[in-house]
């Protein structure tokens, strides 16, 4: 519940940055535009973009706007009106209704699947629609995006990686990217480590970025009365082979799949 409230609050805070995104949004089939011309109320028009990327506007007829953002559309209509119709026309274009966008969310969310998104949607908003993160979610989300601009043209898609800890826990709103049509989003599962031996709650625990032995042992409830704190070991796999780190320090980094072993004291 607390996570859901945080997501809603974060979504509200991110509304203003989305206004900047709308200026860069490429208008496409199905979008509805509202177009006004200063001091010419009779020219106010609401038009849906056709499959050919065309709208119809008074006086000038069909206007091809495929691949344009709202600023470019405004400039084009202004230029056409200035060509024999209106002196120095001031044209404003607004997106009144966005076409549907589809995206797939997989991995550690409560309701993975296909989502139809109407209008501008950010990553946090989509995460909220998908029910939020599961308890096993890791610290990373990966967005696979088809080429729609200038990035990584050779491969046909590029990858956006989002650090969920920095976004959700630290509130770094710069990571709340707009979701685009056709995005495939995967929320990773957290790595785990194991605490065994003379700890109060031996178990498997979700690994966190920057985890150390002392923090890991705290998550496991700390030492029992029989523990030998000076002889803590870590069993770690490297290249498929196991190695034992003896008498590790409390600030030793813990890696995913590490097994922390707290032996019993001899006394």
C-alpha positions in Angstrom: 0.0 0.0 0.0 2.8 2.4 0.9 4.5 1.6 -2.4 1.2 2.4 -4.3 0.8 5.7 -2.5 4.4 6.6 -3.4 3.9 5.7 -7.0 0.7 7.9 -7.2 2.6 10.8 -5.6 5.5 10.4 -7.9 3.2 10.4 -10.9 1.8 13.7 -9.9 5.2 15.3 -9.4 6.1 14.2 -12.9 3.2 15.9 -14.7 5.1 19.1 -15.5 8.1 17.3 -17.2 5.6 15.6 -19.5 4.6 18.9 -21.0 8.1 19.2 -22.4 7.7 15.7 -23.8 4.5 16.6 -25.7 6.5 19.2 -27.7 8.7 16.4 -29.0 5.9 13.9 -29.6 5.6 12.8 -33.2 2.0 13.1 -34.3 0.6 10.0 -35.9 -2.4 8.3 -37.3 -5.5 8.6 -35.0 -4.2 11.6 -33.0 -6.7 14.4 -32.7 -5.4 18.0 -33.0 -7.0 21.2 -32.0 -5.7 24.1 -34.1 -6.4 27.8 -33.4 -5.3 31.0 -35.2 -5.0 34.1 -33.2 -7.8 36.6 -33.9 -9.4 34.2 -36.4 -11.9 32.2 -34.3 -13.6 31.0 -37.5 -10.5 29.0 -38.3 -10.5 27.0 -35.1 -10.4 23.4 -36.1 -10.4 19.9 -34.6 -8.9 17.4 -36.9 -8.0 13.7 -36.7 -4.8 12.6 -38.4 -5.6 10.2 -41.3 -3.7 7.0 -42.0 -1.7 8.9 -44.6 -0.6 11.5 -42.1 -3.0 14.2 -43.4 -5.4 16.6 -41.8 -7.9 19.0 -43.4 -7.8 22.7 -42.5 -10.0 25.6 -43.7 -8.8 27.7 -46.6 -5.7 25.5 -47.3 -7.3 22.0 -47.6 -5.3 18.9 -46.9 -2.0 19.3 -45.1 0.5 16.5 -44.9 2.0 16.4 -41.3 3.4 12.8 -41.2 6.6 12.7 -39.0 6.1 16.2 -37.5 5.8 17.4 -33.9 3.3 20.1 -32.9 5.9 22.9 -33.4 6.6 21.8 -36.9 2.9 21.5 -37.7 2.3 25.0 -36.4 5.1 26.4 -38.6 3.8 24.6 -41.7 0.2 25.8 -41.3 1.4 29.3 -40.5 3.4 29.3 -43.7 0.5 28.0 -45.8 -1.9 30.6 -44.4 0.7 33.4 -44.9 0.8 32.4 -48.6 -2.1 34.7 -49.7 -4.6 34.2 -46.9 -3.6 35.9 -43.6 -0.9 38.4 -42.8 1.5 37.0 -40.1 -0.7 34.2 -38.8 -0.2 33.1 -35.2 -1.0 29.4 -35.2 -1.3 27.2 -32.0 -1.5 23.4 -32.2 -2.6 21.2 -29.3 -2.9 17.4 -29.0 -6.5 16.9 -27.8 -6.5 13.1 -28.0 -3.6 10.7 -28.4 -3.7 7.5 -30.4 -3.4 4.3 -28.5 0.0 3.0 -27.7 0.8 -0.6 -26.8 3.6 -1.9 -24.5 4.4 -5.2 -22.9 5.5 -5.4 -19.3 7.2 -8.6 -18.1 9.1 -9.8 -15.1 8.6 -8.8 -11.5 5.4 -6.8 -11.5 2.1 -7.8 -10.0 0.2 -7.9 -13.3 2.5 -8.5 -16.2 1.1 -8.4 -19.7 0.1 -6.2 -22.7 -1.1 -2.7 -21.9 -2.9 -0.2 -24.1 -1.9 3.3 -23.1 -3.9 6.4 -24.0 -1.9 9.6 -24.1 1.4 10.4 -22.5 2.5 7.7 -20.1 5.7 7.5 -18.1 7.5 4.5 -16.7 6.2 5.1 -13.1 2.6 5.5 -14.4 2.9 2.2 -16.3 4.4 0.5 -13.2 1.3 1.7 -11.3 -1.0 0.3 -13.9 0.8 -3.0 -13.7 0.1 -3.2 -9.9 3.6 -2.2 -8.8 6.7 -4.3 -8.2 6.6 -7.7 -6.6 8.6 -8.4 -3.4 11.2 -10.2 -5.5 11.9 -7.3 -7.9 15.5 -6.4 -8.4 17.0 -2.9 -8.8 16.9 -2.8 -12.6 14.3 -2.4 -15.4 15.2 -2.8 -19.0 13.3 -1.1 -21.9 13.8 -2.5 -25.4 12.7 0.2 -27.8 12.4 0.0 -31.5 14.1 2.6 -33.6 12.0 5.7 -34.0 14.6 8.4 -34.0 18.3 8.4 -34.6 19.7 5.9 -32.0 21.5 2.6 -32.8 20.1 2.3 -36.3 22.2 -0.8 -37.2 20.4 -3.1 -34.7 16.9 -1.8 -35.2 16.4 -1.3 -31.5 18.1 0.1 -28.4 18.0 -0.5 -24.7 17.2 1.9 -21.8 18.3 0.7 -18.4 16.5 2.2 -15.3 17.9 1.9 -11.8 14.8 1.3 -9.8 16.4 2.0 -6.5 17.4 5.5 -7.7 14.0 6.1 -9.2 11.6 4.8 -6.6 13.6 4.9 -3.3 15.7 8.0 -4.0 13.2 9.9 -6.1 15.4 10.6 -9.1 12.7 11.8 -11.5 15.1 12.1 -14.4 14.8 8.3 -14.7 11.0 8.4 -15.2 11.2 8.2 -19.0 8.2 8.4 -21.3 6.9 5.1 -22.6 6.7 4.8 -26.4 4.5 2.7 -28.6 6.0 -0.9 -29.0 8.3 -0.7 -25.9 9.0 -4.0 -24.2 9.8 -3.6 -20.5 11.4 -6.2 -18.3 11.6 -5.9 -14.5 14.5 -8.0 -13.2 14.3 -10.4 -10.3 16.5 -9.5 -7.3 19.6 -11.6 -6.8 19.7 -13.5 -3.5 22.3 -14.3 -0.9 22.2 -16.8 1.9 22.9 -16.5 5.6 23.4 -19.7 7.5 24.9 -21.0 10.8 24.8 -19.1 14.0 22.5 -16.3 12.9 19.0 -15.7 14.3 17.1 -16.0 11.0 19.0 -18.2 8.6 17.4 -17.9 5.2 17.8 -16.5 1.6 17.5 -12.7 1.3 17.2 -10.3 -1.6 20.5 -8.9 -2.6 20.9 -5.1 -2.6 23.3 -2.8 -4.3 26.3 -2.0 -2.0 25.5 -4.9 0.4 28.2 -5.6 3.0 28.6 -8.5 5.5 27.4 -6.4 8.4 24.3 -5.3 6.7 23.6 -8.8 5.5 24.0 -10.2 9.0 21.6 -7.5 10.3 19.0 -8.6 7.8 19.4 -12.1 9.1 18.8 -11.0 12.7 22.4 -10.8 13.9 24.5 -13.3 15.7 23.3 -15.9 18.1 24.9 -16.3 21.5 26.9 -19.3 20.1 28.3 -17.4 17.1 32.0 -16.8 16.5 32.0 -13.3 14.9 35.7 -13.4 14.1 35.4 -16.5 11.9 32.6 -15.5 9.5 33.1 -17.1 6.1 31.7 -16.5 2.6 31.3 -19.3 0.1 31.3 -17.8 -3.4 31.1 -19.3 -6.9 33.6 -18.0 -9.5 33.5 -19.4 -13.0 31.6 -22.4 -11.8 34.0 -23.2 -9.0 33.5 -22.6 -5.3 35.9 -20.7 -3.1 35.8 -20.0 0.6 36.7 -16.5 1.9 37.9 -17.0 5.5 37.6 -14.5 8.4 35.9 -11.9 6.3 35.7 -8.3 7.5 32.3 -6.7 8.3 32.7 -4.3 5.4 33.4 -7.0 2.9 31.1 -6.7 -0.1 28.5 -9.4 -0.5 27.7 -10.6 -4.1 24.5 -12.3 -5.4 24.5 -16.0 -4.6 27.1 -15.7 -1.8 26.6 -17.9 1.2 27.5 -16.3 4.5 28.5 -18.9 7.1 28.7 -18.0 10.7 30.4 -20.8 12.7 29.8 -21.8 16.3 32.3 -20.6 18.8 34.5 -23.2 20.5 33.8 -21.7 23.9 
